[in-house]
Amino acid sequence: MRRLGRAARRALRLPGRWALEGLAAGVARARRDGTVPPSAPRSIFVLRNNDLGDLLVVTPLFEALRRRFPEARIAAGVGSWSLEVLRGNPYLSEVLTVDAPWFNKYAAARGALGRLRWLSRSPQAAELARQKFEVGIDVLGSAWGSLLLLRAGIPWRLGVEGYAGGHQAVQRTVRFRPGEHVGRSALRFAELLGATELPPARPQLFLGPEEREAGERLWSEAPRRMRLAVGPGGGLPDKCWPPESFAALLRQLAGVPGLEIAIVGGPRERELAAELAAACPGARAFPDLGLRETFALIAAADAVVCNSSLLLHVAAAFSRPTLALLGAAFPSARQHQAQWGYPGTCWSLGREGERGIATPEEAARAVREHLLERAA
């Protein structure tokens, strides 16, 4: 993998995805790895170089692997942007930085040749190879992920069949099921390795006492009121509920007695957070919190309203009642709930059949029914 060999040049003559599949499959055949999984692997590497929410939703896999292999060295390979998500995770031996330039919005997409150069020349890929892991899991499942596991010399590899490819270069696969929760799908990797004691498919975050105290201080020191965190930000505009709808919703919630509202976002949402706070007298905007501070604020909240975004999974980690307001890009609220929601604490509101996205009035009713009454 340090240079493009004959198999790579031959594969790259094929169009698009078939070229990658051919390359990954060819490299795997050349390695002649065994077909019998190790009964007690000494080391396991889990690749999840995707976005923040993508990582958070699969964190139960780490506990499942630790239960199955209590003595193994278990490492997660994640982007540098995600390191704070795994801080304090007791089920991981270590976290490796893998800024692989595919399937995330943080590392620049470099095209096929640029990604191959990253695989062959990146110090991070070289360090992964020096670690000599026995088992590798590509949670997303792709030809690029399989190539990285091959580049690292990992002899026993697990991937996903039926999603983004790469399955011809691994020994065992999890079948992609569109109607299955993403967290539950990730736990199937542990089942492939013999795990039978599985944790709930609910995100896991670990805050220290000082972080939790700091989160409490972000809220008002006035007599305890109902705390509602609102997250209007998200990755892609079409997946987000419209900003003007959030403003209309907050205006309707402004008169709810005893309700304290915190508007949470990142630097990109600074202007939007200020506008929404102005639309709801008494609401406060927190657009400049660090990632761990945001986790702590949500942990101290009573309920959350947000887009289909990181905050949805943060709220689930602390079992906070949550309303996910979906943008037009989601064709089915039921489908979203099945894949990304959390029974008992999360409700998805959006398109279904001929019905369009939720109106502010529908959202306000759902907030009162699902969040405020349950959190009271």
VENVEN-V506830 format. One record per residue. N is the residue number from 1. OMEGA is omega as a letter, one per 40 degrees, with the letter a starting at -180 (999 if undefined). D_CENTER is the distance of its C-alpha to the mean C-alpha in whole Angstrom. Layout:
BEGIN
n=N omega=OMEGA d_center=D_CENTER
n=N omega=OMEGA d_center=D_CENTER
END
This chain:
BEGIN
n=1 omega=a d_center=29
n=2 omega=i d_center=30
n=3 omega=i d_center=32
n=4 omega=a d_center=32
n=5 omega=a d_center=34
n=6 omega=a d_center=36
n=7 omega=a d_center=34
n=8 omega=a d_center=31
n=9 omega=i d_center=34
n=10 omega=a d_center=35
n=11 omega=a d_center=31
n=12 omega=i d_center=31
n=13 omega=i d_center=34
n=14 omega=a d_center=32
n=15 omega=i d_center=30
n=16 omega=a d_center=27
n=17 omega=a d_center=24
n=18 omega=i d_center=27
n=19 omega=i d_center=28
n=20 omega=i d_center=25
n=21 omega=i d_center=25
n=22 omega=i d_center=29
n=23 omega=a d_center=28
n=24 omega=a d_center=25
n=25 omega=a d_center=28
n=26 omega=i d_center=31
n=27 omega=i d_center=29
n=28 omega=i d_center=28
n=29 omega=a d_center=32
n=30 omega=a d_center=33
n=31 omega=i d_center=32
n=32 omega=i d_center=33
n=33 omega=a d_center=31
n=34 omega=a d_center=32
n=35 omega=a d_center=31
n=36 omega=a d_center=31
n=37 omega=i d_center=28
n=38 omega=a d_center=28
n=39 omega=a d_center=29
n=40 omega=a d_center=28
n=41 omega=i d_center=26
n=42 omega=a d_center=27
n=43 omega=a d_center=23
n=44 omega=i d_center=20
n=45 omega=i d_center=17
n=46 omega=a d_center=14
n=47 omega=i d_center=12
n=48 omega=a d_center=9
n=49 omega=a d_center=10
n=50 omega=a d_center=7
n=51 omega=a d_center=6
n=52 omega=a d_center=5
n=53 omega=i d_center=3
n=54 omega=i d_center=2
n=55 omega=a d_center=3
n=56 omega=a d_center=4
n=57 omega=a d_center=5
n=58 omega=a d_center=7
n=59 omega=i d_center=9
n=60 omega=i d_center=12
n=61 omega=a d_center=12
n=62 omega=i d_center=14
n=63 omega=a d_center=16
n=64 omega=i d_center=17
n=65 omega=i d_center=18
n=66 omega=i d_center=20
n=67 omega=a d_center=22
n=68 omega=a d_center=23
n=69 omega=a d_center=24
n=70 omega=a d_center=25
n=71 omega=a d_center=26
n=72 omega=i d_center=24
n=73 omega=a d_center=23
n=74 omega=a d_center=19
n=75 omega=i d_center=17
n=76 omega=i d_center=13
n=77 omega=a d_center=13
n=78 omega=i d_center=11
n=79 omega=i d_center=12
n=80 omega=i d_center=14
n=81 omega=a d_center=12
n=82 omega=a d_center=9
n=83 omega=a d_center=12
n=84 omega=i d_center=13
n=85 omega=a d_center=10
n=86 omega=i d_center=12
n=87 omega=i d_center=15
n=88 omega=a d_center=17
n=89 omega=a d_center=15
n=90 omega=a d_center=19
n=91 omega=a d_center=17
n=92 omega=i d_center=17
n=93 omega=i d_center=20
n=94 omega=i d_center=19
n=95 omega=a d_center=16
n=96 omega=i d_center=17
n=97 omega=i d_center=16
n=98 omega=a d_center=15
n=99 omega=a d_center=15
n=100 omega=a d_center=16
n=101 omega=i d_center=16
n=102 omega=i d_center=15
n=103 omega=i d_center=12
n=104 omega=a d_center=10
n=105 omega=a d_center=12
n=106 omega=i d_center=13
n=107 omega=a d_center=16
n=108 omega=i d_center=18
n=109 omega=a d_center=19
n=110 omega=a d_center=22
n=111 omega=a d_center=23
n=112 omega=a d_center=24
n=113 omega=i d_center=27
n=114 omega=i d_center=25
n=115 omega=i d_center=22
n=116 omega=i d_center=25
n=117 omega=i d_center=26
n=118 omega=i d_center=23
n=119 omega=a d_center=23
n=120 omega=a d_center=27
n=121 omega=a d_center=27
n=122 omega=i d_center=24
n=123 omega=i d_center=25
n=124 omega=i d_center=21
n=125 omega=i d_center=22
n=126 omega=i d_center=25
n=127 omega=i d_center=24
n=128 omega=i d_center=22
n=129 omega=i d_center=25
n=130 omega=a d_center=27
n=131 omega=i d_center=25
n=132 omega=i d_center=26
n=133 omega=i d_center=24
n=134 omega=a d_center=25
n=135 omega=i d_center=22
n=136 omega=a d_center=19
n=137 omega=i d_center=16
n=138 omega=a d_center=14
n=139 omega=i d_center=11
n=140 omega=a d_center=10
n=141 omega=i d_center=14
n=142 omega=i d_center=16
n=143 omega=i d_center=20
n=144 omega=i d_center=18
n=145 omega=i d_center=16
n=146 omega=i d_center=19
n=147 omega=i d_center=22
n=148 omega=i d_center=20
n=149 omega=i d_center=20
n=150 omega=i d_center=24
n=151 omega=a d_center=24
n=152 omega=i d_center=24
n=153 omega=a d_center=26
n=154 omega=a d_center=24
n=155 omega=a d_center=27
n=156 omega=a d_center=24
n=157 omega=i d_center=21
n=158 omega=i d_center=19
n=159 omega=a d_center=17
n=160 omega=i d_center=16
n=161 omega=i d_center=19
n=162 omega=i d_center=19
n=163 omega=a d_center=16
n=164 omega=i d_center=17
n=165 omega=i d_center=19
n=166 omega=a d_center=20
n=167 omega=i d_center=21
n=168 omega=a d_center=25
n=169 omega=i d_center=24
n=170 omega=a d_center=23
n=171 omega=i d_center=25
n=172 omega=a d_center=23
n=173 omega=i d_center=20
n=174 omega=i d_center=18
n=175 omega=i d_center=19
n=176 omega=i d_center=16
n=177 omega=a d_center=17
n=178 omega=a d_center=16
n=179 omega=a d_center=17
n=180 omega=i d_center=15
n=181 omega=a d_center=12
n=182 omega=i d_center=9
n=183 omega=i d_center=9
n=184 omega=i d_center=13
n=185 omega=i d_center=13
n=186 omega=i d_center=11
n=187 omega=i d_center=14
n=188 omega=i d_center=17
n=189 omega=i d_center=16
n=190 omega=i d_center=18
n=191 omega=i d_center=20
n=192 omega=i d_center=21
n=193 omega=i d_center=22
n=194 omega=a d_center=24
n=195 omega=i d_center=22
n=196 omega=i d_center=24
n=197 omega=a d_center=23
n=198 omega=i d_center=19
n=199 omega=i d_center=17
n=200 omega=i d_center=16
n=201 omega=a d_center=13
n=202 omega=a d_center=11
n=203 omega=a d_center=9
n=204 omega=i d_center=11
n=205 omega=a d_center=12
n=206 omega=i d_center=16
n=207 omega=i d_center=18
n=208 omega=a d_center=21
n=209 omega=a d_center=24
n=210 omega=i d_center=25
n=211 omega=i d_center=22
n=212 omega=i d_center=22
n=213 omega=i d_center=26
n=214 omega=i d_center=24
n=215 omega=i d_center=22
n=216 omega=a d_center=25
n=217 omega=i d_center=27
n=218 omega=i d_center=25
n=219 omega=a d_center=26
n=220 omega=i d_center=30
n=221 omega=i d_center=33
n=222 omega=i d_center=35
n=223 omega=a d_center=35
n=224 omega=i d_center=32
n=225 omega=i d_center=31
n=226 omega=a d_center=28
n=227 omega=i d_center=25
n=228 omega=i d_center=23
n=229 omega=a d_center=20
n=230 omega=a d_center=19
n=231 omega=a d_center=16
n=232 omega=a d_center=18
n=233 omega=i d_center=15
n=234 omega=a d_center=13
n=235 omega=a d_center=12
n=236 omega=a d_center=15
n=237 omega=a d_center=18
n=238 omega=i d_center=19
n=239 omega=a d_center=15
n=240 omega=i d_center=17
n=241 omega=a d_center=19
n=242 omega=i d_center=22
n=243 omega=a d_center=23
n=244 omega=i d_center=27
n=245 omega=i d_center=26
n=246 omega=i d_center=24
n=247 omega=i d_center=27
n=248 omega=i d_center=29
n=249 omega=a d_center=27
n=250 omega=i d_center=27
n=251 omega=i d_center=31
n=252 omega=a d_center=31
n=253 omega=a d_center=30
n=254 omega=a d_center=32
n=255 omega=a d_center=35
n=256 omega=a d_center=33
n=257 omega=i d_center=35
n=258 omega=a d_center=33
n=259 omega=i d_center=30
n=260 omega=a d_center=28
n=261 omega=i d_center=25
n=262 omega=i d_center=23
n=263 omega=a d_center=21
n=264 omega=i d_center=18
n=265 omega=i d_center=17
n=266 omega=a d_center=17
n=267 omega=a d_center=20
n=268 omega=a d_center=19
n=269 omega=a d_center=20
n=270 omega=a d_center=23
n=271 omega=i d_center=26
n=272 omega=i d_center=24
n=273 omega=i d_center=23
n=274 omega=i d_center=27
n=275 omega=a d_center=28
n=276 omega=i d_center=26
n=277 omega=i d_center=28
n=278 omega=a d_center=31
n=279 omega=a d_center=31
n=280 omega=a d_center=30
n=281 omega=a d_center=33
n=282 omega=i d_center=32
n=283 omega=i d_center=28
n=284 omega=a d_center=27
n=285 omega=i d_center=24
n=286 omega=a d_center=22
n=287 omega=a d_center=21
n=288 omega=i d_center=21
n=289 omega=i d_center=19
n=290 omega=a d_center=17
n=291 omega=a d_center=14
n=292 omega=i d_center=15
n=293 omega=i d_center=18
n=294 omega=i d_center=16
n=295 omega=a d_center=14
n=296 omega=i d_center=18
n=297 omega=i d_center=19
n=298 omega=i d_center=17
n=299 omega=a d_center=18
n=300 omega=a d_center=21
n=301 omega=i d_center=21
n=302 omega=a d_center=22
n=303 omega=a d_center=20
n=304 omega=i d_center=18
n=305 omega=a d_center=18
n=306 omega=i d_center=15
n=307 omega=i d_center=14
n=308 omega=a d_center=11
n=309 omega=i d_center=9
n=310 omega=a d_center=7
n=311 omega=i d_center=10
n=312 omega=a d_center=10
n=313 omega=i d_center=8
n=314 omega=i d_center=10
n=315 omega=i d_center=13
n=316 omega=i d_center=12
n=317 omega=a d_center=12
n=318 omega=i d_center=15
n=319 omega=i d_center=17
n=320 omega=i d_center=17
n=321 omega=a d_center=19
n=322 omega=i d_center=17
n=323 omega=i d_center=18
n=324 omega=a d_center=15
n=325 omega=a d_center=18
n=326 omega=i d_center=17
n=327 omega=a d_center=18
n=328 omega=a d_center=21
n=329 omega=i d_center=18
n=330 omega=a d_center=17
n=331 omega=a d_center=20
n=332 omega=i d_center=20
n=333 omega=i d_center=19
n=334 omega=i d_center=19
n=335 omega=i d_center=17
n=336 omega=a d_center=14
n=337 omega=a d_center=15
n=338 omega=a d_center=15
n=339 omega=a d_center=12
n=340 omega=a d_center=10
n=341 omega=a d_center=12
n=342 omega=a d_center=14
n=343 omega=i d_center=18
n=344 omega=a d_center=20
n=345 omega=a d_center=18
n=346 omega=i d_center=16
n=347 omega=i d_center=18
n=348 omega=a d_center=17
n=349 omega=a d_center=20
n=350 omega=a d_center=21
n=351 omega=i d_center=23
n=352 omega=a d_center=24
n=353 omega=a d_center=27
n=354 omega=a d_center=30
n=355 omega=a d_center=28
n=356 omega=i d_center=26
n=357 omega=a d_center=24
n=358 omega=i d_center=24
n=359 omega=i d_center=27
n=360 omega=i d_center=27
n=361 omega=i d_center=30
n=362 omega=i d_center=28
n=363 omega=i d_center=25
n=364 omega=i d_center=27
n=365 omega=a d_center=29
n=366 omega=i d_center=25
n=367 omega=a d_center=24
n=368 omega=a d_center=28
n=369 omega=a d_center=28
n=370 omega=a d_center=24
n=371 omega=a d_center=23
n=372 omega=a d_center=27
n=373 omega=a d_center=29
n=374 omega=a d_center=26
n=375 omega=a d_center=26
n=376 omega=999 d_center=29
END
